[in-house]
């Protein structure tokens, strides 16, 4: 078609476990895009756009609000045909196409089915995978775990009876590692040099030859190192097979046993009270992940909350906007069925007592 852009749009796929720092990495990338206009697809797990809200405004010139698209139906690996393909077609149909597409997958997602989706004819003609970037938690790995809460993630793996559970780092972790063109080893500032060397040596046992490791703290990686890898990953699938594919003749893997729900809590409890209640609720009810925003009495800014296993992180990210409801909104993710009533009661109790 005359005037139509003929070169393929490069796409970076960013994957990694819950709490490894994917959203922080993407936020840094958008803020330092060096003039590239980026379309961002966020594979959100839950029905509140927490990650999108965290990212909004960090790169207005390079990633506008309309360039951020959320897939809220769970793992992207299970919704390729229903969600991913239509979303990509939507981006490709725009008259002002982006220079680059970034996909942040859910921490529960296998990268392999998504990579293969780029070989669908309608996508392959227009888009190419510039590179698959896997974010790993150096602090957790240095402590002999592959995520902030190894027990919680291991519980996820046990839900699938078709998987073996022999490897110390976990099969899902290995699948994300072997799919990578680059591994960003995040939170290296929390690890001593000798321990960091040991972590990298262990990681190399699970990587394809030629995969790069880039050290990072707080997700700070030079944009030039992330964008422009030129890997055309969809044409280089050999060696990236997941454990499930190798053991079951290429059959796909689904995550039918995860659940999530959202809840709203009126403003009331102070910061420390709320975070203590969240930590206690996570410990009592085996919550895998909790995230959201909180209204703290006397604070003009909203409190962003990200919890993975026992780690609860919080920071004031921006002022409340005029007309915006000052309330606490949370997404809870865990094994199905979640004890929703008990979890809600535990979290709302602190608000009622305030």
N, C-alpha and C positions, 0 to 999 in steps of 0.2 A: 504494500500500500504506500502510495507516494507520501513522503514526509514522515513516515512512521520510523521510529527508532529501530535500527537493524541489529545493533549489538545486544548481546544478552545482558540482563541485569544481574550483577553478582549478588549472592546471598550468603550471609554468614549465619550458621546455626550454632547457638550457644546452649550447651547442655551441662548437666552436673546435678549432684545430689542436693536435697533440701538443705538450705543454710550455707552452701559453699560460697555464695557471693555472686550469683549470676546477675541479679538485678542491679547490684552495686557496680558490676563491671559494665553493664549496658548503660547505666546512668553516666558513668565516666566517659564511655564511648560517645554518647550523644553530645555531651558537653565539649568534646574535643574532636569533632568530626571534620574539622579543617575544611569547611565549606561544602562537604558532601551532603546532599539532601537524602535523608534516610527514612524508609518506611519500616515501622516496627510492628511485628506480630508477637503478641504475648500469649503464651499458652497458659492462661490462668486456670487454677483449680479451685472452684468456688464461684459464688455469684455476686461477689463484691469486687470491684476492680481495684484491688489494693495495689498491685504492682504497677498498673497503669497510672494511678494517682501519684505514686512515688516518683515515677519517671516524668510525668507531665511537667513542663516548664523548665526542664534541665537542658534543653537544646532547642529552643523555640525556632531558631533560624534554620536548623537542620532537620528537625523532626517535629512538624506541626501536630496539633491535636488530631486533625483529620488523618494524619499519617500513622496514628497508633491504632491498631486493630487487636481486639481481644477475642481469644477463643476460650469460652468459659465452660466447655463441655467435658473437661477432664483431659486425660492423656491424649496428646496430638497423635500418638502412634495408633490410637484406636479410632480416630475420627478423620483420617486422611481424606476419604472420599466426601464425607458430609461437610466438613469444615474447612480443611486446608485448601483443597483444590478451588472451591468457590471463592475463598479469600484471595488466593493468588490471582485468579481471573479478575477479581474486582480491582486489584492493584494494577494489573496489566491493561485494563480498559481505560485507565485515567489518561487524559490528554497530557498532564504534567507528571510523567513517570518519575519515580525516585532514581537517584544515582546508585543506591544500594539498599538491599533489604536485610534486616536483622530479625531472626526468629529466636526468641527466648523460650525454650521448652519448659514444661513442668519438670520438677525434680523427680517425678515418677516415670518419666517418659523414656522409652528406648529410642535412640536416634535412628536405628537402622530402617524402620518402615518409612520414616520421614525422608531419609536420604533417597530411598527408592522411588518415592513419589515424584522426585524431580525428573524421573525418566518417563512420566506420563507425557504423551505427545504434545498436548496443549501447553504444558509447562516447559518441557525440554527445549522447545523452539524459541522460547523467550527468556528463560532464566537459567542460571548455572550456580552451583554451590561454590562459592569462593573458598570456603573452608568450614570445617566443623571444629568448634572450640569447646573443649570440656573443662569446666572449672572444678578444681579439687580443693578440699579443705586441708591445708598443711598442718594446722594445729591438731585436728582430729587424727590425721594419719600418724603424726608423731607420737600420739598417745596409744597407738595400736588399734585405732578405730578408723572406719572409712566414712563416717558421718558424725555430726555432733552428738547423735544418740544412736549408737550402733544397735542397741537392743530394739529400738523402735523400727529402724529400717530393716533389721533382720526379721522382725515380725511381718513386715510387708512381703518379704521373700517367701516366708513359710506359707503364706496364703495360696501360693501357686504350687500345687502338688506335683507338677510336671518338671519342676526345676530341682537340680541337685544343690546341696548347700555345703559343699566341701571347701571352697576357697575362702581364705581368711578375709579377703576384702569384699567378698560378695559378688555374685554373678552380675547383678545389675550394674555395679560399679565397674566391673571389668568390661561389660558391654559398652558402657559409655566411654571408657578409656580406649578400647580398640577401635571405636568409630572415629576417634579424634584425629584431626590433622595438626592440632596444636593443643597442648594442655597448659592451662593457666593455673599454676600452683599458688593459690591465694592464702592470705593470712600468714605469710612467711615471717612477718615481723613478730609473731608470737612464738617462734621456734628458734632454738639455738642452732648455730651453723652446723655442728656435727650431726644433730638430729635431722636437720634439713637434708643433708647429703644422704643420710640413710633412707629418708622418705623417697627421694628421687631415685635411688637405686632400686627400691621396691616397686615404684611406679613403672620403671623401665621393663620389668618382668611382664607387664600386662599391656605394653604399648606395641603398636606396629613399628617396624624399623623405619627410621626417618622422621618419626613424629617429634615435634619440638616441645620442650618444656620451657615456659616463661614464668619466672618468679614474680609475685605481685603482693602488695599489701593494700587492703581496702579497695581491691579491684582496679588499681591504677596501672594500666598497661598502655603504652604508646599506641595510639590509633593506627599508626603506620604498621605496627606489628600485627594488628588484628585484621585490618582490611587490606585487600589486595594480595591475598595469598595465591590466588589463581590456581586452585587445586582441581577444579572441575570434578569434585568428589563423586558426583553421580556416575561418572565414567570410570571410576576407580573403586569398585565395590569389593574386590578380592581382599580377603583377610579381615573384613569388617563384620563378619557374620556374628550374630549374638549366640549365646549358649543355646537358647531355645531353638533357634533356626538350625544350628548344627546338629542338635539332638533329635529334632522332629521334622527333618526334611524340608526346612524352609517355611514351616507354618508360622504364622504371626503369633504374637503374644499379647494378651489382653490383661487389663487390670480391673476386673469386675468387682473386686472386693475392697475398694476404697470408697469412702463416703466423706461428704463435707456439708456443712450448713453455716448459715450466717445468723448473727443475732445483734440486736441493738440494746445498749445499756444507757439509761439517762445519765447526764453529767452528775457527778456526786463525789465518788472516791478520789482521794489524792493520788499522786503518781505512785508513791511507794506502796500504798494500800492496794492499788489496782494491780501492779506488777507482782506483788506477793500472792494475790488471789489467782492470777493467771498461772504462776509457777506451781502453786498448790493444786490447781485443777488439772494441769498437765500431768503432774506426778500421780495423782489419784486415778485418773481416767485414761492413762496411756495415750494421750493425744500426740500425734506425730508432728503436727505443725499448727501454729496459730499466728494470725497476722491481722492487722487492721489499723484503725486510727482511734484515738481517745480524746475526749474533751475533759480537761483537767481544770477544776475550779480555780479561778484567778489567773489562768494562763491565756494569753491572747492567741497563742499558737496551738495547733493540734499536735498530739503526741503520736508518732508513727511507732508501731509495735511489730517486731518480727521475732517469733519464738520457734526454735527447732529443738525438740526434745527438752532437756533441762535448761538450755540457754535461752534467756529472754533479753532481747536488746530493745532499747527504746530511745528515741530522740525527737525533739521538736523540729518538724520539717518545714512548716510554713504557717503564716497567720491564717486564722479562720476568715473566710471570705464573707462579704456582706450577703445576708440572706441564706447563708449556709447553716443547716441545722447543727448545733453544737451538741453532738451526742457521740457515744462510743460505739463504733461498728467493728465487728470482728468476724473473721472466717476461721472455722475450726475444721481440721482435716485429720482423719484417722481411719482405723480399720472399720469395716462395715460388719455389723451395725454399730454406729456410735451411740453411746448412752446420752442422747441429746438432752432429754429432760434433766438428767442429773448434772450434766455439764452446764446447761443454762442456769440451773438453780445455784450452782456453785459460784458462777461468775456474777450473777445478778444479786446474790446475797450481800456482797460487799457494797453495792450501790445502795441497797435498801438500808444498810447499817450506817451509811455516811450521813 
